[in-house]
């Protein structure tokens, strides 16, 4: 036996040694997947040599003789640093994830095919202007030039995905389609509203969402159903989008010129959403945040003007319950008789599985999204399907023209002219120029509904029309050079109560916007440094207003609950990592939301389980009936609910490993952690630590420094959503503008630039996109044949 063990041990050592050699060899081989950053590469285009300069962080400055040559070079560097991200964009938008990931992504692919974003991008291409086609063509040539000239292996993800196909110009249009889908998520909200209405009736929605601007929310002649199966087809974080933006006129700044600040919020990811770049030509400059897959500057400045976005959270989508013709299920009912579905077949290639061919349908209102989920037909009802009506899918998409024109707009009239072409998603586009103008427009195709408010699905068989048209461009929310010299948005309502059109029934809470206004109003003279500090402001207006309601009348004794109340009573409402109060408050919000609402909502509470300070405050102050526990014969009041919620919060903290019996020793930063990890290798045991940054962060979901905590229990309180980019534009000298992104310029796990910007993002550092003639990170010349 000893000899057997000896030989087994020798064999095991040999296997381990062989494995180490294989891994080491593979590791060394994959080092050649890093891009060439020095020397010269001979390519088919551009017309003249282009220099690509990289600084010590890998941030590029492209020096070209023309804009087409600059777009070519941008395509080349995007492919060098973010090819995997571009491939993922293309596969998501075209519904081809299952070719790599297998059946686990088939439902998501079905939804993408049902929406047919790829088909619509191809339909958009012929109508694109010659100027935009030129930009997309040269960009695609740059991407493909990299694929043709790169000598080594591609990044390790392509060992799984296979070599990417050539980049076609219309692929760049997919980015806009996908962003419109992500940032126009009212269809998801309608499904959730229907699920809640099924549980407690539509009249209760006003209590559940106290900011509800409601009209006649109804599904005429139909009951409300639980749409959980269709809701589960798309992760909730795909419908989240938030941002801060403000513009301060020169009359209120130290320089006498405007300042524009913008920090768009999306889910944390590595590689980062944004890619910083500066493009210089004899015709001008573009600098700011690009998005891999797109040749234009998405957020940035052109040397004369700067711009930034926030999501309007408007309602531009309607879900329509269509009734099948009882005589022919290939048709659906309308007031003027049945109509046939438009149909098309799609085949899914499924890795490790069998190819799947399915039929997708569309009605006069739009694609049948319930086809995206096998179980969804049961959720909608016998003999019914659910179609998505969305102007963005029905009208020609001219948003690429708008973005192109925005890149070169120098005057307000040029800016407004660019916005006129914007079809979606609806964004609040803030703008300022060196001449001293500030303003914004909220452009998009926004429907004017005919007799309903869009908060719940409607019946198509009863309606000759859903909409009376679109809000005229001139009447969309906009402003230029306001008298008080300040414009602010943080996803709050963009138009006042006198606005004649219904933009949406629900908006983000106004806490962040009010805090921005509070700080700006307190400053006599504003500076870029103060805007940079304000983007990282962690003071919670939500906590300042809600905590007094929560602790009112509760004892401050020696018990854990009493000590927690005392801590909250003495809090300055700064959500810093070292304090216990933010952790106590968020745990209390979590538990109190369930204490107040879960008994009435039952299974539907799943769609309402969130931090919900506005709903909680409304129940405590104006709708105390919700505080009663319906499972008991006793009628409980809100004081009972607050006590019960606090005890449940402390018990939950103990369950997850926080010592809640000593609340003063708790720290927000022990749980509220930003985890930046590579999308693939960051999850590999042991190895993953090399591709991951983890650090405590301050702020919360309702602070200007947005840092949304995770709700799910496997990673409670971890930061999952926040500023992927911070930018402050100094219109007195745009080269003094400040930028930072979450992770690094590269998406390659072997690159030193995968995560090297993360500490700067964490600590409040920034870069200036002014070019780097010394090119510490390399000087590469693209030379035409």
N, C-alpha and C positions, 0 to 999 in steps of 0.2 A: 504493500500500500504506500509505504514511504517513497519507493522508487516511482510509483505512478504519480504521486503528488509532485515529486521532484521534476519529472518530465513534463507534467502539466504546468508547473510553475515556469519552467524554461520556455515551454510553448507559449504561455501567456505573455512572458517578457518579450519573446520574439514578436508576437502579434502586436503588443503595445509599441515596440520599437518601430515595426513596420508602419503602424498607424501614425506614429509621430512623424516618420519620414514622409509619408503620404501627405499628412496635413501640412508639414513644413514646406514640402514642395508645392502643394496647392496654394499655400499662403504666399510663397515667393512668386509663383506664377501670376496670382491675382494682383500683385503689386503693379503689374504692367497694365492693369485696367485704369490706372490713374492717367489723367490727360497730360499731353505734352504742353508745357507752358513756356518753353524757351526755344529759340531758333526760328526756323522757317518751315512752313508746310505749303507745298504747291497744290493748288486746287483749281477746279474748272472755272469758278467765278471767284472773286468779284472782278470789276473792271480795272481797278487799281489796287495796289497792295494795301492791306489793312493791318494796323498794329493793334494787338490786344495786350494791354498792360495790366498786370495783377499786382495788388499790394500784398502786404504780409498776411492779410486775412483772406486772400483769394478774391477780393472784390475787383471787378474788371472795369477798365476804361477802354473803350473802343474808339480809335482814331481812324476815321475813314474819309475818303474824298467825296462821298455822296451818301444820301440816306439809303439807297438800295444796297450799297456795300456795307453800311453799318448794320442793316437788318440781316444780311447774309452772315456777318460775323456774330451777331447776337444768336442766331440759330446755331452756329458752330459752338459757341461757348455754353449755351443751354444744353446742347447734346453732350458736351464734354463733362459738365458738372451735374446735370439733372436728367439724364436719359431715362432712368427708371421712373422718375416722376412723370415724365412725358408719356411713357408707355402705359403707366397706370391710368393717366387721364384718358388716353385713347381707348383703353379696354373698358373702363367704367362707362364712358359715354356711349360706346358702341355695343354694350351688353356682351362683352367677350371675356369677362373675368373667369368664367368656368373653364375656359380652355387651359387655364393655368391652375386654378384653385380647385377644380372639380365641382361636385354637386352642391357643396356648401354655399356657393354664391349664385346658384341657379335662380332663386327667387328674385334676387336683385337684378340679375341679367334680364329676367322676364320683364321687370318694370321698365328698364331702359329700352328694351325692344318695343314694349307697348307704347311708350312715349315716342319712340322712333327719332331720338335726337340725331342719330347718324344720318338718317334719311333727310331730315330737315336741314342739317348742315349742308348736305350735297345739293338740296334744292336751293339753298341760299346762295351758293357759290356763283351760279351764272349771273345773278343780279348784282353782284358786288362791283363797286366802281373800279375803273382801271387803276386808280391810285392805291386802293386797298389791295387789289389783286397783285399789284407789283410788290407791295410789302410782304404779302403772304408767300408769293412765289420765291422771292429772294431768301426769305427766312427758311423755307423748306429746302432750298438748295444748300443753305449753310448746314442744316441738320444732316442732310444726306452726304455732304462733303466730309463731315466728321466720320460718319459710318464707313465711308469709302477709304479714308486715309488713316484711320486708327489701326496701328499694327498689332497691338496686344489684345488680350481678352477684354470683353466688356465687363461691367460691374457684376458681382457675384449673383445678383438676383436673376440675371439672364441665364445662369446655369439651370434655373427652373423654368423660366419663361421662354427660353429659346431666343435666337437672334431676332431683333425687332425688324418689322417691315419698314420699307422706305417711308419717310414722312411726306404726305401729300398736302398741298396748300389748304384744302378744305378741313384737314384735321385740326388746324388752328381755330377754326370756327366752333369746334366742339367745346372749347373752354368756355365761351360765352353761353352756350346752351346749358352746360353743366352748372355754371354759376347761377344762371337764371332759375334752374331747378332747385338748387340749394337755398337760394335767398328768396324764393317765392313760395314758401311752404304752407300757405293757407289751406291747401287741400288736406294736409295732415291735421291742422287745427279743426277743420270741419268734421273730420272723422271722430276726433276726440270729443268735440262738442256733442255729436250725435250719441256717442257712447255714454256721456254724462247725462244727456237729456233722457236717454232710455232708462237710466237708473232713478232719476229724481224729477223728471219733467223739465220742459224748456224754460218754465218760469223761474226755475232755480238758478239758471245760468247767470242772472244778474247778481246773485249773492256769491257764486263761485268765482266770478270775474267782475269785481265791483267797478272796474273801469269800462265795462261793456257799453258800447254805444249802439244800442239795439234798436232795430226797427221791427220787422215782421218775420222773425226767424221761424221757419216752419217747413216741414215736409208735408205738403198738402195731401190730406186724405190717407196718410200712411203712419204707421207706428215708427218709433225710433228703435234702431238696432245697434248691436255691439259690433263695431267694425274692427275688432282686435286683430283679426287675421291679416287684413290689408295694412293696418298700422304697423305690424311687425315686419312688413316687407322692406322697410327702410329704417335704419337706426335713427333714434331720436336726434343724435348730434348732427345728422345730415340736414336737419331743418333749423339748426341754430345759426344765427348770424347777428352780430352786434358790433358796434363801433362807437367811438367818440370823435367829434370834429367840432372845431370852433375857428372863427375868423375874427380878428380884432383889427379895426381900422387904424390907420396911421395916426389919427388924432389922439389915440389912446396908447401909443407905443413909444418907447424910448427913442427909436430910430426915426419916427415920423412916417414909416411905411408899414403896411399891413404885416401881420403874422398869421399864419395858417397852421393849425395843428390837427393831426389825424392819426388815430390808432385803430385800425380795423381788427375785429376780434373773430377768430375762428378756433377750431379745436387745435390743441398742441400737436405737432407732428414733426418727425424727422424723416426725410429732409423737410426743411421749412417751406411754408407756402410760397414765400416771396424770395426773389433773387435780386440783389442790388446791382445796379449797373449805371454807368455813365456813357453816353454815346455822343461823340463830337464829330461834326463835319463843318466844312466852310459855311454851310447854310444855317448852323445853329447847334444847340445842345439839347439833349434830353437826359435827365438824371432822376433816379428814384427806384421804385420797386417794379420789377417786371415779374411776369408769371411764366414759368417754363411752358412752352407750347405756343406762346403769343409773341409776335415781334414788336408790339407797341408798349409804351410805358403805361402801366395801368394806374399807378399812383406816383405823382412826381411833379417835376417842373420842367419848363422848356426855356429857361433863361429869362423869360418875361412874365410868366404866370405860373401858378401852382394850383394843384387841385387835390381833393380828398373826398372819400365816400363814407357814408353810413347807409345802412339798410333802412328803408322807410317802414318796413313791416306793414305794407298796404295789402289789401285783399284784391288780388288780380286773378283769382281762380275760383271756379265754382264746380262742385261735384253734383252730377245730375244722375238721379236714379231713373234708368230707362226700363220700360216694361216690354218684355218680349211679346210678340204677336202670338196668341194662343194657337193660331192656325198654322203658323210658320215660324219656328224659332230662329230662322235666318233673317227675320225682320223685327223691327221694334215699333212701338206705337207713337204717333204724333197726333196733334189735334186735327190734322188734315189727312189722316189715314196712315197705315204702316209704311215704313221705308226699309229697304234692305241695308244691312250692315256693309260698310266697306271692309274688305278682308284682305289679308296678306299672310303668307306663310313664312316662318322664320325657323332656321335650324340652328341649334346650339351644339357646339362641339364641347363635350364634357370630358375632361381629363379623368382617367381611371374609370370611366363609365361609358355608357352608350349614348350616341348622339340622339338628341331630342328634336323633333319637328313639331311646332305648334302653330295654331292659327290665331292671329290677333285681329281684333275688330275695332272699328271706329263708327261713331254715329255723327249726326249733323252737328253735335256739340263738341266732339273731340274723341280722343282715344279711349277705349274701354280699359280702365286701369284695373278693374277687378279681374281681368284676364292674367294679371301678373301673379296671381296667387290661386292655387287650386282650390283652397278652402273659401275663397272670398265670395263665390257665388252663394254659398249657404249664408254668409254673413249679410249679404245684401237682401236676400229674400228669394223665395221660389219664383222663377220666371222674371228675374230682374238682373240688371247689370249696372255697373257704376262707371260713368264716363266723366272725363275731366275737360271742362271748358276753360280755356286759357288763351287770351288773345295772342300771347307770344307764340303759341303753336298754330294759330289760325292766320295771322297776318304776316306779310314779308318782314323778315328780321333785318333791320338796318342798323342795329347797334354797332356792328364793326365800323360802319362809316362814322358814327358818333365818336367812338374812341379815337379813331384816326384824326378827326378834326379837332378833338379835344387836345391831342398831343401838340397841335400847332396853333391853338387859339391864343391870341394876345390881347384882344379887347373883349368887353362884355358882349358886344354884338356877335363876335365870332364864337364866343363861348355859348351864347344862347342858340346860335345857329347849329352848333354841334349837338346840343341837347335835343333839338327838334327831331333828330334822326334816331334818338334812343328809344328802343321798343321794350327793353326789359333786360334784367329785372329792375323794378323801380328802386332807384337809389337817390339819396340826398347828396347831390354833387356840389360840394363847396369849392369856391374858386376865389383867387385873389391875384392881382397883378402889380407890377412895379409902378404903374401909373397911379396906384392908390385905391383902385376899386376892390370891393369885396361883394360877394353875392352867392346865391345858390339857386339851383333848380332841382326839382324832383321829377325827372322825366320818366315816362313809360307809357305803354298802352294800358290805361286803367278803365275798366268797364263802368258804365252807369247802369245800375240794375233796375229792372222793371218790376217793382212791387215786392222785393224781398231784400234782405240785408246781407246775404252771403255767409252768414255764420253757421248755417247748417245746409246739408244737401237739399236739393229741390227735385220735384218730379218733372221729368221732361215731357211725359205724355200730355201734361196739362198746359204746356206753355208754347205759344207760337214763337216767342222770343224770350231770351234771358236778359238781354241788354238793349238799352235804347241808343247805344253808341259808346264812344270813348270820351273821357274828359278832354276837352279841347286843350291843345298844348299851351295856349296863352293863359288858361285858367288853372293849370297845374300849379302847386305851391312853388313860389319863387320870391326872391327879394334881392335888391341890389342897393348897396350903400345906405343901410338903415341909419336913422337919425342918431341912435344911441351908440353906433359904431361897433356893435357886437352881434354875431350870429352863432348860435349854438345848436347842436343836435347830438343826442345820445340815444337814438332809437325811440325817443318819446314822440308824442303827437307833433307833426310838423305844421299843422294848420289849426287855427283857433276855432271856437264854437260857431263863428259866423260863416265858416267856409261852406259853400253851397253843395258840396258833394261829399258822399260818404266814402272815405278812403279805406276804412277798416272798422271793425267792431272792437278790436283789441289792439293795444300797443304795449310796448315795454314800459315798466314803471319809470317815473320821471326822476328817481333819486339821483342818478348820475348827472343828468342835465341840470338839476337844481344845485348840485354841489359845484359844478363848473361855473354856473352863473354867480353863485355865492362868492367864490374865490375871485373871479374876474371883477365883480362889483366892488370888492374890497381893495382893489389895486388902483391907485391913481394913474400909474404909468406901468405898462406891461412890457415884458421883454421875452426873447426866445428862451432864456434860462427859466423864466417863470412858467412858460408853457410846458417846457420839458419836465419841470417839477410837478406841474399839475397833472400830467399824464400818469404820474405814479402816485397820485394822492390816494391815501387809504382811509380817509375819514368817511364813516358810514352815516349818511343821512337816514337811511333805513333804520339802523340801530338807534340813532338818536330819537327817532319818532316812535319806534315800536317798543323799545325796552321799558320806558315808563308805563306803558299799558300792561306789559307782561308782569312786572314786579309789583304793581299797585296793590297794596294791602297784604302782600306776602311777608311772613316773618323773616327777620334777619338774625336767626339764632345760631347755635353751635352745631346744628346738624349740617350734613352736606348740602342739602337744599337751601338752608338759611345762609350758609357761607357763599353759595353760588349767587343768591339774590344780592347779598352785600357787595360782592365783587362787581356785579352788573350795575348796582346803584352808584358805585364810585368810578365807573368807566368813563374815559374821555372819548370813546367811540372811534378810536384809531385802531384799525385792524392790522396790527403789527404782529410779526411771527412769534415774539416772545411773550405775548399776553394770553391769559386764559379766557378772557371774556368772549372773543370771537368763536372759540370752540364751544363754549357753553351756549352761546346764542344760537349757533347753527344746529347744535344737537337739540335744543329746545324747539326751534322751528320745525325740525323734522318730526319730532314726537308730537308736538301740539297740532300740527296739520292733520296727523292721523287721528288724534284724540277728538278733534272737532268734526272732521268730515268723513272718516273712513266708514263709520257705522252706517250712515245714510247711503253712501256711494257704493258700498259692497265691492264687487269685482271691478267696477269702473274707477275705483280709487287709483288703480295703477296708472291711469292717465293724468291724475291730478296730484300724484305724489311728487312734490317738489318743495322748494323752500317757501314760496307762497306768502310773503309778508303782507301783501295787500289783502288777500283773502282772509288771512287770520285777523288782521286789524279790523276789517269790515265786520267779521263775525263778532268780535269782542265788543265793538262799539255800536253796531247798527242791526245786527242779525243774531241775537243771542240764542235763538231757537236751535242753531246748529251745535251749540255747546252741550246740549242734552245728549246723554248716551242712550240711544234708542233700544239698546239691549237690556236695559234695567227698568223696573217699574218706577223708580225714582226719577224726578225731573231735576237733572243736574244743571247748575248755572255755570257761567264762564269763569268765575273764581275757582270752582272745582276743576274745570278743564285746564286752567293754567297750572294749578298745583299738580294735577295728574300728569300733565305734559312734562313738567319739570322733573318729577320723579322718574318718569319713563325715559327722559333724556339722560339722566344720570345713570340709570340702569343700563342703557344702551352703550354709554361710554365705557362702563365697566366691561361689557361684553366684548368690545372691540380692543380692549387692552389699555384704555386710559384709566388712571386711578382717580375716579370721580369722587371718592370719599375725601380727597384732599384737593378740592377744585383750584386752590391758589397755585398749586404746583403744575397745573396743566399748561401747555403751550400750544398755541394755534399752529406754529410752524412744525411741531412734531407730526402733525396730521395733514396740514395744508401744504402739500409738497408738489412742486412742479417736477414732472418726470419726462425728460426729453430723451427718447430712445429711438434708435434706428428701427424702421418699420418691420424689418425682418430679423437682423442679427441681434438687435436689442432684446429679443425675447429668448435667445438661446441660453440655457443654463450655463453658468460659469463664464462662457465666452461673452455673454451679453453685457457684462459689466464694463467692458471696454468700449461699448457703443451706447453708453447711457450717461446722462447727467441728471442728478437728483439733488434738489435743494429746497429749503423752506421758502415760502413766499408769503407776503402780506396781501391785504386786500380781500375782496370777496365778490360775490355776484353783483352787488349793487354799489360798489365803489367805482370811482373814476378809473383807478387801477383795477380793471376787471380781472378777476381771478376766480372763475366759477368752480365751486367745489363739486366733486363727484357725489352723486346720490347713492349709487349702488354700494352694497355692503362689502363687496370684495376689495374695494379700494376707497373706503369712506373718507370723504373730505379732500381727497387728492385734487389738485388743480387740473382741470381738463379743458378749460376754455379761457382764452384771454388774448392779449394784443400780440398778434403775429408780427406786426410791424409797428414801430413808433416813428413818426416823422413830424418835424417842426420846420416850417419853411419861413425863412427870413427874407421878406420881399425887398429889404434894403440892400441885401447882398445874398443872392440865392446860393452862392458857393458856401455861405456860412450855415446853410440848412443842416439839420441833424437827422440821422437815421440809425435805426438798429432793428435787426430781425432776431427771431428766437434762437436759432441754432447756428448754422454755418452756411457758407455758400455752396458747399458740395453735398451731394447725396450719396457719394461713394464711401462705404464704411472704412476703406483703407486710406482715405484722405485726411490730412491734418486739419482740413477745413470743414469736417463734418459737424463739429460742435464748438468750434473755437470762439464763436460770437456769443454763445450762451452766457458765459460769466458777465459779459458786457451788458447783455439784456437784463440779467438778474440785478446788477449793481447800479444801473442807471447810466452806463457809458453810452457812447455814440460814435459814429463815424461821420465824416463829411465827404461827399462825393465830388471831389475836386480834381480827380486824376492823380496820377503818381508817376512823375517822369523817372524817378529812380527805379520803379518797378521791382521792389524787393521780392515779389512773388513770381516774377518772370515777365519776359517780353517776347511775344510770339507774333510772327509776321505771316499773314495769309497772302501768298503771292499767286497771282493768276498765271496759268500756263501760257 
